[in-house]
Amino acid sequence: MPLQFADRLNNVETSAIRELFKLLGKPGIISFAGGFPDSAMFDVDGIRAASNAALDQEPGAALQYGATEGYQPLREQISAFMTSKGAAALAPENLIVTTGSQQALDLLGKTLISPGDKVIVEGPTFLATIQCFRLYGAELISAPIDADGVQTDVLEQLIAEHKPKFVYLIPTFGNPSGALLPLDRRKKVLELAVKYNTLVVEDDPYGDLYFGEAPPPSLLALSAQVPGSRDLLAHCGSLSKVLSPGLRVGWLVAPPELLAKATMCKQFSDAATSTFAQATAAQYLKAGRLPGTLTRMRAVYAERAQAMGDALRKDLGQAIAFVQPQGGLFVWARLTGAGGKVADGNAFAKRAIEKGVAFVPGTPFFCAQPDSATLRLSFATADVEKIREGVARLAQAL
């Protein structure tokens, strides 16, 4: 007899991005598809020294089971890191360490979503979030974005109409949009949380990857300026994009009651994030190497982002529209169809593969009313020459 799977699996399907990776084995292909950092940017020497320090100084703690809430020295280092970015009065007890920020999102789904609950997300938003929240039975409501992120006037209308369980946002260099929410909209989001007594989830894996001026403070940092908003805010952070995805270290900051429920659910899934990875991360942060690593990353990614923008304007011209990213890993673009060129992102992706270049069509990033003309290009893992060559191939595929 065939296996009988849980009904919740009827609401999700495998990741379109992961499926795309199966096509990337073609020799010589240039990929703008991945959403990950360049492995050449990893501070291997620093991570090696940190892992050695973890084994030298506290081998028992680094190799043994640990507390579900996280390895205390790492919680202290994350607290100090977040405090340095304006998150005042963030004690180690206000956060738990998660196995990447993806687990933080999963824990929020487990603890907050009952089948049929409404959740507002940006349109477009992080694909894995759509899949995760739908797995727990959420009805997702799409809040439109523009070049400056979520449109807060429309967001208010949606909150008032749908009374969601929570609102999920990526305010800083979002995936896939790359958009940066300005200060006035950030404050408006927090004011809406208080006005409608609605939890806001801030996902912030890219906020340290800025190319010029630092972005506005996170919602977490700004919450001190909007009375009552801190009690209606959850914040997900990660070291994956700035240190190493392989360490799988993220964190969740949340109100005490929600944090307690999330910790309980984490006990059911992995008992604790790898203590060795946590001890390594703690030693790395303690050594003070992260600022230098971030400086190098920002310079490299800024150069690549500029190269991609310049090449797109030169080679694709009026056939594509996009906003030059100010940080993060992505260019979010829209095909215009100008000059009779292809205007469908999915069709364009297939033609691009034939020319030896890959990207992700935009439709999977929408929970509703997908814009088929959109696409996401990552500049993180290709050097400037590969970017120029890859964009030239895109022009041939138009």
C-alpha positions as CSV (number, residue, x, y, z in Angstrom):
1,M,0.0,0.0,0.0
2,P,1.2,3.6,-0.7
3,L,2.4,5.6,2.3
4,Q,-0.1,7.9,3.8
5,F,1.5,11.3,4.4
6,A,0.4,14.1,6.7
7,D,-2.3,16.4,5.2
8,R,-0.1,19.4,5.9
9,L,2.2,18.3,3.1
10,N,-0.6,19.0,0.6
11,N,0.0,22.7,1.1
12,V,3.7,22.8,0.1
13,E,6.0,21.6,-2.6
14,T,9.7,21.2,-3.0
15,S,11.8,24.4,-3.4
16,A,11.9,25.7,-6.9
17,I,15.4,27.0,-6.2
18,R,16.7,23.6,-5.0
19,E,15.2,22.0,-8.1
20,L,17.0,24.5,-10.3
21,F,20.3,23.5,-8.7
22,K,19.8,20.1,-10.4
23,L,20.3,21.9,-13.8
24,L,23.6,23.5,-12.8
25,G,25.8,20.6,-13.5
26,K,26.4,21.7,-17.0
27,P,30.1,22.5,-17.5
28,G,31.0,26.1,-17.7
29,I,27.7,27.4,-16.4
30,I,27.7,30.8,-14.6
31,S,25.3,30.8,-11.7
32,F,23.5,33.9,-10.4
33,A,21.0,31.5,-8.7
34,G,22.4,30.8,-5.3
35,G,21.4,32.8,-2.2
36,F,24.6,32.1,-0.3
37,P,27.9,33.9,0.4
38,D,31.1,33.4,-1.5
39,S,33.1,30.7,0.2
40,A,36.3,32.7,-0.7
41,M,35.1,35.3,1.8
42,F,35.2,32.9,4.8
43,D,37.8,33.7,7.4
44,V,39.2,30.2,7.5
45,D,42.2,31.1,9.6
46,G,40.0,32.9,12.1
47,I,37.4,30.0,12.3
48,R,40.2,27.5,12.7
49,A,41.7,29.5,15.5
50,A,38.3,29.8,17.1
51,S,37.6,26.1,16.9
52,N,41.0,25.3,18.4
53,A,40.4,27.8,21.2
54,A,37.0,26.1,21.9
55,L,38.7,22.7,22.2
56,D,41.6,24.1,24.2
57,Q,39.7,26.1,26.7
58,E,36.4,24.2,27.2
59,P,36.6,20.9,25.5
60,G,33.9,19.3,27.7
61,A,31.4,22.0,27.0
62,A,32.2,22.2,23.3
63,L,31.7,18.5,22.8
64,Q,28.9,17.7,25.2
65,Y,25.2,18.2,25.0
66,G,24.2,21.7,25.8
67,A,21.3,23.8,26.9
68,T,18.4,24.1,24.5
69,E,18.5,27.9,24.9
70,G,22.1,27.9,23.7
71,Y,25.7,27.9,24.8
72,Q,25.8,30.7,27.4
73,P,29.1,32.3,26.2
74,L,27.7,32.6,22.7
75,R,24.4,34.1,24.0
76,E,26.6,36.7,25.8
77,Q,28.6,37.4,22.6
78,I,25.4,37.7,20.5
79,S,23.9,40.0,23.1
80,A,27.0,42.3,23.0
81,F,27.0,42.2,19.1
82,M,23.3,43.2,18.9
83,T,23.7,45.8,21.6
84,S,26.5,47.4,19.6
85,K,24.0,47.8,16.8
86,G,21.6,49.7,19.0
87,A,19.5,46.9,20.5
88,A,19.5,48.4,24.0
89,A,19.0,46.3,27.1
90,L,19.3,43.0,25.2
91,A,20.3,40.5,27.8
92,P,21.5,37.0,26.9
93,E,18.3,35.7,28.5
94,N,16.3,37.6,25.9
95,L,17.5,35.3,23.0
96,I,17.9,31.7,22.2
97,V,20.4,30.2,19.8
98,T,18.9,28.4,16.8
99,T,20.2,26.1,14.1
100,G,20.4,28.9,11.6
101,S,17.7,31.6,11.4
102,Q,15.7,29.2,9.4
103,Q,15.0,27.2,12.5
104,A,13.9,30.4,14.3
105,L,11.3,30.8,11.6
106,D,10.2,27.2,11.9
107,L,9.9,27.6,15.7
108,L,7.7,30.7,15.2
109,G,5.5,28.6,12.8
110,K,5.3,25.8,15.4
111,T,4.4,28.1,18.3
112,L,2.1,30.6,16.6
113,I,0.3,29.2,13.6
114,S,-2.8,27.1,13.8
115,P,-4.4,25.9,10.5
116,G,-6.3,28.7,8.9
117,D,-4.5,31.5,10.7
118,K,-3.7,34.5,8.6
119,V,-0.1,35.7,8.3
120,I,1.0,38.7,6.3
121,V,4.3,38.5,4.3
122,E,5.9,40.8,1.8
123,G,5.2,40.2,-1.9
124,P,7.8,39.0,-2.8
125,T,9.5,37.3,0.2
126,F,11.9,34.6,1.2
127,L,10.7,31.4,-0.4
128,A,11.5,29.1,2.5
129,T,9.3,31.3,4.7
130,I,6.3,30.8,2.4
131,Q,6.9,27.0,2.5
132,C,7.4,26.9,6.3
133,F,4.4,28.9,7.3
134,R,2.2,27.1,4.8
135,L,3.4,23.8,6.2
136,Y,1.7,24.8,9.5
137,G,-1.5,25.7,7.8
138,A,-1.2,29.5,7.5
139,E,-3.2,31.5,5.0
140,L,-0.7,33.9,3.6
141,I,-1.6,37.5,2.7
142,S,0.7,39.4,0.4
143,A,1.7,42.9,1.3
144,P,3.1,44.8,-1.8
145,I,6.5,46.3,-1.8
146,D,8.2,49.0,-3.8
147,A,11.8,50.1,-4.2
148,D,11.7,51.1,-0.5
149,G,10.3,47.9,0.9
150,V,6.8,47.2,2.2
151,Q,4.2,49.8,1.5
152,T,3.1,50.7,5.1
153,D,-0.2,52.3,4.1
154,V,-1.3,49.1,2.3
155,L,0.1,47.1,5.2
156,E,-2.1,48.9,7.6
157,Q,-5.2,48.2,5.5
158,L,-4.3,44.5,5.4
159,I,-3.7,44.3,9.1
160,A,-7.1,46.0,9.8
161,E,-8.9,43.8,7.4
162,H,-7.3,40.4,8.1
163,K,-6.3,40.7,11.8
164,P,-3.3,38.4,11.2
165,K,-1.5,36.2,13.7
166,F,1.6,38.1,12.8
167,V,3.4,40.1,10.1
168,Y,6.7,38.8,8.7
169,L,9.1,41.3,7.2
170,I,12.7,41.5,5.9
171,P,13.3,45.2,6.3
172,T,17.0,45.4,5.4
173,F,18.2,44.2,1.9
174,G,15.4,41.7,1.7
175,N,15.5,38.3,-0.1
176,P,14.7,38.5,-2.9
177,S,13.9,42.2,-3.3
178,G,17.1,43.7,-1.9
179,A,14.9,46.6,-0.7
180,L,15.8,48.8,2.2
181,L,13.0,50.0,4.4
182,P,13.6,53.7,5.3
183,L,13.5,55.0,8.8
184,D,10.0,56.5,8.6
185,R,8.4,53.3,7.4
186,R,10.3,51.3,10.1
187,K,8.8,53.5,12.8
188,K,5.4,53.1,11.1
189,V,5.6,49.3,11.2
190,L,6.2,49.5,15.0
191,E,3.4,51.9,15.5
192,L,1.1,49.6,13.6
193,A,2.1,46.7,15.8
194,V,1.0,48.7,18.9
195,K,-2.1,50.2,17.3
196,Y,-3.4,46.8,16.2
197,N,-1.8,44.6,18.9
198,T,-0.1,42.5,16.2
199,L,3.2,40.7,16.5
200,V,5.8,41.7,13.9
201,V,8.6,39.3,13.0
202,E,11.8,40.9,11.7
203,D,14.1,38.7,9.7
204,D,17.6,40.3,9.5
205,P,20.3,38.0,7.9
206,Y,21.7,40.7,5.6
207,G,21.7,43.9,7.6
208,D,25.5,43.9,8.1
209,L,26.2,43.6,4.4
210,Y,25.8,47.3,3.4
211,F,27.8,49.0,0.7
212,G,27.9,52.7,1.7
213,E,26.3,54.2,4.7
214,A,24.9,51.9,7.4
215,P,21.2,51.2,7.0
216,P,18.7,52.6,9.5
217,P,18.5,50.8,12.9
218,S,16.7,47.5,13.0
219,L,13.1,47.3,14.2
220,L,14.6,45.7,17.3
221,A,16.8,48.7,17.9
222,L,14.1,51.2,17.1
223,S,11.5,49.6,19.4
224,A,12.9,51.6,22.3
225,Q,11.5,54.7,20.6
226,V,8.0,53.3,20.1
227,P,6.4,52.5,23.6
228,G,4.9,49.0,23.7
229,S,6.4,47.8,20.5
230,R,9.2,45.7,22.0
231,D,6.5,43.3,23.5
232,L,5.1,42.8,20.0
233,L,8.4,42.1,18.1
234,A,10.4,39.0,17.3
235,H,13.8,39.3,15.7
236,C,15.7,36.6,13.8
237,G,19.4,36.9,13.3
238,S,22.1,34.8,11.7
239,L,25.9,34.4,11.2
240,S,25.3,32.4,8.0
241,K,25.8,35.3,5.6
242,V,28.6,37.0,7.5
243,L,30.7,34.2,9.0
244,S,29.8,30.8,7.7
245,P,26.5,29.0,6.8
246,G,28.2,25.7,7.8
247,L,28.2,26.7,11.4
248,R,24.4,26.9,11.3
249,V,24.2,29.5,14.0
250,G,21.3,31.8,14.3
251,W,19.2,33.3,17.0
252,L,15.7,34.4,18.0
253,V,14.9,37.4,20.2
254,A,11.3,37.5,21.3
255,P,9.0,38.4,24.2
256,P,9.6,36.0,27.2
257,E,6.4,34.0,26.8
258,L,7.0,33.4,23.1
259,L,10.7,32.6,23.7
260,A,9.8,30.0,26.3
261,K,7.4,28.3,24.0
262,A,10.0,28.3,21.2
263,T,12.5,26.8,23.5
264,M,10.1,24.0,24.4
265,C,9.5,23.2,20.7
266,K,13.2,23.3,20.0
267,Q,13.6,20.6,22.6
268,F,11.4,18.4,20.5
269,S,13.4,18.9,17.3
270,D,17.2,19.0,18.0
271,A,17.6,19.3,21.8
272,A,20.2,21.9,21.2
273,T,22.1,23.5,18.3
274,S,25.6,22.0,17.9
275,T,27.6,23.0,20.9
276,F,30.9,22.7,19.0
277,A,29.6,25.2,16.4
278,Q,28.3,27.5,19.1
279,A,31.6,27.4,21.0
280,T,33.5,28.1,17.8
281,A,31.3,31.0,17.0
282,A,31.6,32.4,20.5
283,Q,35.4,32.2,20.4
284,Y,35.4,33.9,17.0
285,L,33.2,36.8,18.2
286,K,35.2,37.1,21.4
287,A,38.4,37.4,19.3
288,G,37.0,40.5,17.6
289,R,37.6,39.3,14.0
290,L,34.1,39.9,12.7
291,P,34.4,43.6,12.0
292,G,37.4,43.0,9.7
293,T,35.6,40.2,8.0
294,L,32.6,42.4,7.4
295,T,34.7,45.2,6.0
296,R,36.2,42.8,3.4
297,M,32.8,41.3,2.5
298,R,31.2,44.7,2.0
299,A,34.0,45.8,-0.3
300,V,33.9,42.7,-2.5
301,Y,30.1,42.5,-2.7
302,A,29.8,46.2,-3.4
303,E,32.1,45.9,-6.3
304,R,30.2,42.9,-7.7
305,A,26.8,44.6,-7.2
306,Q,28.1,47.6,-9.1
307,A,29.5,45.4,-11.9
308,M,26.2,43.6,-12.2
309,G,24.2,46.8,-12.3
310,D,26.5,48.3,-14.9
311,A,26.4,45.2,-17.1
312,L,22.7,44.9,-16.9
313,R,22.2,48.5,-17.9
314,K,24.8,48.2,-20.8
315,D,23.8,44.8,-22.2
316,L,20.0,44.5,-21.5
317,G,19.2,48.2,-21.5
318,Q,15.5,49.0,-21.6
319,A,14.5,45.3,-21.6
320,I,15.1,45.1,-17.8
321,A,14.3,47.4,-14.8
322,F,15.8,47.2,-11.4
323,V,17.0,49.2,-8.4
324,Q,20.7,49.2,-7.8
325,P,21.1,47.4,-4.4
326,Q,22.6,49.2,-1.4
327,G,23.5,46.0,0.3
328,G,22.8,42.3,0.6
329,L,23.3,39.7,-2.0
330,F,20.7,40.2,-4.7
331,V,19.4,42.3,-7.7
332,W,15.7,42.0,-8.0
333,A,14.7,42.8,-11.6
334,R,11.7,42.9,-13.9
335,L,11.6,42.2,-17.6
336,T,9.9,45.0,-19.5
337,G,9.4,43.3,-22.9
338,A,10.9,46.5,-24.5
339,G,11.9,46.0,-28.1
340,G,9.9,42.7,-28.3
341,K,12.3,41.0,-25.9
342,V,11.1,38.1,-23.7
343,A,8.9,39.4,-20.8
344,D,8.4,36.1,-18.8
345,G,11.0,35.3,-16.2
346,N,10.3,31.5,-16.3
347,A,10.8,31.4,-20.1
348,F,13.8,33.6,-19.8
349,A,15.4,31.3,-17.2
350,K,15.1,28.3,-19.6
351,R,16.6,30.2,-22.4
352,A,19.4,31.5,-20.1
353,I,20.3,27.9,-19.1
354,E,20.8,27.1,-22.7
355,K,23.2,30.0,-23.0
356,G,25.2,28.8,-19.9
357,V,23.9,31.1,-17.2
358,A,21.4,30.5,-14.4
359,F,19.2,32.7,-12.2
360,V,15.9,32.2,-10.2
361,P,12.6,33.3,-11.8
362,G,10.6,35.6,-9.5
363,T,7.3,33.7,-9.3
364,P,8.1,31.3,-6.4
365,F,8.8,34.3,-4.1
366,F,5.2,35.4,-4.2
367,C,2.5,33.8,-1.9
368,A,-0.2,35.3,-4.2
369,Q,-0.5,37.1,-7.5
370,P,3.0,36.3,-8.7
371,D,4.6,38.7,-11.1
372,S,5.9,36.4,-13.9
373,A,8.1,39.1,-15.3
374,T,10.4,39.2,-12.2
375,L,13.7,37.5,-11.5
376,R,16.4,37.3,-8.8
377,L,20.1,37.6,-9.6
378,S,22.7,37.0,-7.0
379,F,26.1,38.7,-7.5
380,A,27.7,37.2,-4.4
381,T,29.6,34.1,-5.7
382,A,30.8,35.3,-9.1
383,D,33.8,37.6,-9.6
384,V,33.5,40.7,-11.7
385,E,34.6,39.1,-15.0
386,K,32.2,36.2,-14.5
387,I,29.4,38.7,-13.8
388,R,30.1,40.6,-17.0
389,E,30.3,37.4,-19.0
390,G,27.1,36.0,-17.4
391,V,25.2,39.2,-18.1
392,A,26.4,39.1,-21.7
393,R,25.0,35.6,-22.0
394,L,21.7,36.8,-20.5
395,A,21.6,39.4,-23.3
396,Q,21.9,36.6,-25.8
397,A,19.0,34.8,-24.2
398,L,16.6,37.7,-24.4
